[in-house]
Structure formats: structure tokens, C-alpha cells
Amino acid sequence: MQPFHCAATGTRAPFILVVEGSIPNEKIKNEGYWAALGTDKVTGQPITTCEWIDRLAPKAWAVIAAGTCATYGGIHAMEGNPTGAMGLADYLGWRWKSLADIPIVCVPGCPVLPDNFMETLLYLLYQAAGSAPMIPLDDALRPTWLFGQTVHEGCNRGGYYEQGEFAGEYGSNQCIVKLGCWGPVVQCNVGKRGWVNGVGGCPSVGGICIGCTMPGFPDKFMPFMNQPPGSILSTTAVMTYGRTIRALRSFTQASLNKEPDWRGPTAAKQNLESVGNGSKTK
């Protein structure tokens, strides 16, 4: 606990505060506490999560919320939860800024994608060293270069969506939107980056996207494994388009899967004779 106490007293500056896990509301109970870490040296009482944030956030050079629970509350913040759980931006305020005038940096994911977290931390270190500009964030305080595209835009099943080919059961290589995948609207790069060392990623291995990087997760994406309402209309509309695309591709592939007539020893001999005859005539 010593690094935490030193940071709270200002003897370990500058530092970056990383918060993982949702923030409970300690004001909505009569006694006890929801979450704590260590004990106060003076009172001997547990130091709650909220107290640590109150002590450390104002002294931090930058603050990162790692994972969907820390960023937006996540599963702990579902409607009806007894702790009043919330994300860090809800607790500190969405316009809150650190000593370096940096907004809260949110790196969502349930769990957070390891490379996304490390890349964000590295960016802030470059910024601290004067080698990078202010970190670019979207309206949900996510790094724009990591969360600027949807899962669908980086999905290896995207071509099947374009062709109007949708899986009816798990195990198919086709688009899994009709199985409940929210990839077309969810901002996440797991399809391109992979989960660990470039490997994995929900749709890449056949699992539906349930929207875990979005502020509305999980309430707005439930019930899981049901076809998203918007996709019912979009998949119906793309079916006609997809049939046309498949027909055109088949026609083009039929011609492209054959070598040109001028290749091969017989064709080459005929070409030479043709050129020779042409020369004599000329």
C-alpha cells in the first residue's frame, strides 16, 4: 500500500492513476462499506474505493479507466443493482480533467483488450515526454484510433454480410448477425487486433458481439443471442443486393479462373507463326 499512500501525500509525483472495476455509491447504505483497499493509518478503518479516488485523482498527471466496469459501470451497474455502481466518469464527472488538463481516458472492454490498454498507456507516456500531442478521445472518452470503427468493419465475416449470407446456427463461417451479433454498430477493434498476440476476437472465433465496449452495456444490448432489432430490417434489405453481388461475382470468377489464350507452348508457337507471317506480309 505504500505507493498509494505516497501518491496521496504528493511524494510520488507525477503519476498516472489506473482504475479497474466499477465505483460503488457509498452514500446509499446505512452502515459498512461496499469496497475498500487497505486501512487508514490514523483511524485504522478501511479506505473505500471512493476515498482512494478522492485522494489520488486530483494529484494524478492522468487518469485511465481500464475495462467496461471502470469506464461506464458495466455489469455491476445493471438496472436494479444494490450498490449503485457507476463508471469513473459518472463519479468524477464527464468534464473532469487531470493536473495535465487531460480528460479521463476510458479503455472499455469486458475484459479490457490487453494491447489496447498498453497502447493507451504508452501513448500517455509519449505525451508526458513531449513526443505526442494531446490524446484524441471520442464523446465516450475512448481513444479514437482504437474505437473509431465498428466490429463489423474489421470482421472477417463482413463479406458474407455483403453477400446476404447469414448463419442459422453456430459453427458456420457466415455472418452471425442473425444469431444476435451487434458487430455492425459496436465500436471495437477486436476483430482486427485479435485478443492475445493477434489471435482470437469474438466474431473471429464464432462468438457474437454483445457490445461490451459501449456505454450502454449490458442493459441496452439485452437479451443476448437475440437478433438486434435494427439488423432485422438491414439483413432483409441486403438479401436482394447480396443475390445480385453473388451472381456478378460468379460471372467474373468464371472468366478469371481460366488462363489467357496466349499462354502455353501450342499457343506460343501459333503466336510466333502469326507474328512471322505478319512480318513477311509487311
C-alpha positions in Angstrom: 0.0 0.0 0.0 3.0 2.3 0.4 2.9 3.7 -3.3 -0.8 4.6 -2.8 -0.1 6.4 0.5 2.9 8.2 -1.0 0.9 9.3 -4.1 -1.9 10.6 -1.8 0.5 12.8 0.2 2.1 14.1 -3.0 5.5 12.5 -2.6 5.2 10.3 -5.7 4.5 12.8 -8.5 4.0 12.7 -11.4 2.0 9.5 -11.6 -0.8 8.0 -13.7 -3.8 6.6 -11.8 -5.3 3.5 -13.3 -8.7 2.5 -12.0 -10.1 -1.0 -12.6 -13.6 -2.0 -11.6 -16.8 -0.1 -11.1 -17.2 2.6 -8.5 -19.9 1.8 -5.8 -22.0 4.5 -4.3 -21.0 4.6 -0.7 -23.8 7.1 0.1 -26.8 4.8 -0.4 -26.4 2.5 2.7 -26.8 2.9 6.4 -23.6 1.2 7.6 -20.5 -0.6 6.4 -18.9 -0.2 3.0 -19.1 -1.6 -0.5 -15.5 -1.8 -1.5 -12.2 -0.9 0.2 -8.4 -1.2 -0.2 -6.1 -1.0 2.8 -6.6 0.8 6.1 -6.2 4.4 7.2 -3.1 4.8 9.3 -4.8 7.3 11.6 -8.2 5.8 12.2 -7.5 2.1 11.4 -10.6 2.0 9.3 -10.8 0.5 5.8 -10.2 3.1 3.0 -13.0 2.8 0.5 -12.6 2.9 -3.3 -14.3 6.2 -3.4 -11.9 7.7 -0.8 -8.9 6.5 -2.7 -10.2 8.1 -5.9 -10.9 11.4 -4.0 -7.3 11.3 -2.6 -5.5 10.3 -5.8 -7.3 11.6 -8.8 -6.7 15.4 -8.0 -2.9 14.7 -7.8 -2.7 12.4 -10.9 -1.0 13.6 -14.1 -3.5 11.5 -16.0 -6.3 9.0 -15.1 -7.2 5.8 -17.0 -10.3 3.8 -16.5 -9.4 0.2 -17.6 -12.3 -2.1 -18.5 -16.0 -1.5 -19.0 -16.8 -1.6 -15.3 -14.4 1.2 -14.6 -15.3 3.2 -17.7 -19.1 3.0 -17.7 -20.2 0.8 -14.8 -20.5 -2.5 -16.8 -22.4 -5.5 -15.4 -22.2 -4.2 -11.9 -24.2 -1.1 -12.9 -27.1 -3.0 -14.4 -30.5 -1.6 -13.5 -31.5 -2.6 -10.0 -28.0 -3.3 -8.7 -27.9 -2.7 -4.9 -24.5 -0.9 -4.8 -25.4 2.0 -7.2 -22.3 1.1 -9.2 -21.1 3.5 -11.8 -18.2 4.3 -14.1 -15.3 6.6 -13.2 -16.6 9.4 -15.5 -20.0 9.2 -13.7 -18.3 9.5 -10.3 -15.8 12.3 -11.2 -17.8 14.0 -13.9 -17.6 13.7 -17.6 -15.9 17.0 -17.9 -13.3 16.3 -15.2 -9.7 16.9 -16.1 -6.4 15.9 -14.5 -3.4 18.1 -13.4 -2.2 17.9 -17.0 -5.6 19.0 -18.3 -6.3 15.6 -19.7 -9.9 14.2 -19.6 -10.5 10.7 -18.1 -9.2 8.2 -20.6 -11.6 5.3 -21.0 -10.4 2.0 -22.4 -13.5 -0.3 -22.3 -13.8 -4.0 -22.8 -15.1 -6.8 -20.7 -12.4 -7.6 -20.0 -10.2 -4.8 -21.4 -8.2 -5.9 -24.5 -4.6 -6.1 -23.2 -2.9 -4.4 -26.2 -5.5 -1.6 -26.2 -4.7 -0.8 -22.6 -0.9 -1.0 -23.0 -1.0 1.1 -26.2 -3.1 3.8 -24.5 -0.7 3.8 -21.5 2.3 4.1 -23.9 0.7 7.0 -25.7 0.3 8.9 -22.5 3.9 8.3 -21.6 4.9 9.7 -25.0 2.7 12.6 -24.3 4.3 13.2 -20.9 7.7 13.2 -22.6 6.5 15.8 -25.1 6.7 13.3 -28.1 2.9 13.1 -28.8 0.0 15.6 -28.9 -3.0 15.5 -26.6 -4.5 12.1 -26.7 -7.5 12.1 -29.0 -10.8 10.9 -27.4 -14.3 10.5 -28.7 -17.5 11.6 -26.9 -17.4 8.5 -24.7 -13.7 9.3 -23.8 -12.3 6.4 -25.7 -9.1 6.7 -27.8 -10.3 7.5 -31.3 -7.7 5.4 -33.1 -8.8 2.3 -31.2 -12.6 2.7 -31.1 -13.3 4.7 -34.3 -14.5 1.8 -36.3 -17.2 -0.9 -35.7 -16.5 -4.6 -35.1 -18.2 -5.2 -38.5 -15.7 -3.0 -40.3 -12.9 -5.2 -39.1 -14.7 -8.6 -39.1 -13.5 -11.5 -41.3 -17.2 -12.3 -41.8 -18.1 -9.0 -43.2 -18.0 -10.2 -46.8 -20.8 -12.7 -46.0 -23.0 -9.9 -44.8 -22.5 -8.0 -48.0 -23.5 -11.2 -49.9 -26.6 -11.7 -47.8 -25.3 -15.0 -46.4 -26.2 -15.4 -42.7 -25.6 -18.3 -40.3 -28.6 -20.1 -38.9 -26.6 -21.9 -36.2 -23.2 -21.7 -34.5 -20.2 -23.3 -36.3 -20.9 -21.6 -39.7 -18.3 -19.3 -41.3 -21.1 -17.0 -42.5 -22.2 -13.7 -40.9 -23.6 -14.3 -37.4 -25.8 -11.1 -37.1 -29.0 -13.2 -37.1 -27.6 -15.1 -34.2 -27.5 -11.9 -32.1 -24.2 -10.3 -33.1 -24.1 -6.5 -32.5 -20.9 -6.0 -34.5 -22.4 -3.7 -37.2 -22.9 -0.9 -34.5 -20.4 -1.6 -31.7 -17.2 0.4 -31.7 -14.4 -2.1 -31.0 -11.2 -3.2 -32.8 -11.0 -6.8 -31.5 -11.8 -8.2 -34.9 -8.7 -6.6 -36.4 -6.4 -6.8 -33.4 -7.3 -10.2 -32.0 -7.5 -10.9 -28.3 -4.0 -12.1 -27.4 -1.0 -11.7 -29.7 -3.2 -11.1 -32.7 -5.3 -14.3 -32.1 -9.0 -14.5 -31.2 -11.7 -11.9 -31.1 -15.4 -12.7 -30.6 -16.8 -12.9 -34.1 -13.4 -14.2 -35.4 -13.9 -17.4 -33.5 -17.6 -17.7 -34.0 -18.9 -15.8 -30.9 -21.4 -13.0 -31.2 -20.5 -9.4 -30.2 -22.6 -8.4 -27.2 -21.5 -4.7 -27.1 -19.1 -4.8 -24.1 -17.2 -1.7 -25.2 -20.3 0.5 -25.3 -21.5 2.9 -22.6 -25.0 1.2 -22.7 -23.7 -2.3 -22.0 -25.2 -4.5 -20.8 -28.8 -3.2 -20.4 -29.2 -1.8 -23.9 -27.9 -5.0 -25.5 -30.1 -7.5 -23.7 -31.4 -10.1 -24.1 -28.3 -11.6 -25.6 -28.4 -14.0 -28.5 -31.5 -12.4 -30.0 -31.2 -10.7 -33.4 -30.7 -6.9 -32.8 -33.9 -5.0 -33.9 -32.1 -2.9 -36.5 -30.4 -5.8 -38.1 -33.8 -7.4 -38.9 -34.5 -4.6 -41.4 -30.9 -4.4 -42.7 -30.5 -8.1 -43.3 -33.8 -8.3 -45.1 -32.8 -5.4 -47.3 -29.3 -6.8 -48.1 -30.7 -10.1 -49.2 -31.7 -8.8 -52.7 -28.4 -6.9 -53.0 -26.5 -9.9 -51.9 -28.0 -12.2 -54.6 -27.0 -9.7 -57.2 -23.5 -9.5 -55.9 -23.1 -13.3 -55.8 -24.3 -13.6 -59.4 -21.9 -10.9 -60.6 -19.0 -12.5 -58.7 -19.8 -15.9 -60.2 -19.8 -14.5 -63.7 -16.5 -12.7 -63.1 -14.9 -15.7 -61.4 -15.8 -17.9 -64.3 -13.6 -15.8 -66.6 -10.8 -15.1 -64.1 -10.4 -18.8 -63.2 -9.1 -19.5 -66.8 -5.6 -18.7 -68.1 -5.4 -16.3 -71.1 -5.5 -17.9 -74.6 -2.0 -16.8 -75.4 -0.3 -19.0 -72.7 1.1 -22.5 -73.2 3.5 -24.0 -75.7 0.9 -24.5 -78.5 -0.5 -21.0 -78.2 3.0 -19.5 -78.1 4.0 -21.3 -81.3 0.9 -20.1 -83.0 1.6 -16.6 -81.9 5.1 -16.7 -83.3 3.9 -18.0 -86.6 1.3 -15.3 -86.7 3.9 -12.7 -86.0 6.3 -14.2 -88.6 3.5 -14.3 -91.3 2.7 -10.7 -90.5 6.3 -9.7 -90.9 6.6 -11.3 -94.3 3.4 -9.7 -95.5 4.6 -6.4 -94.3 
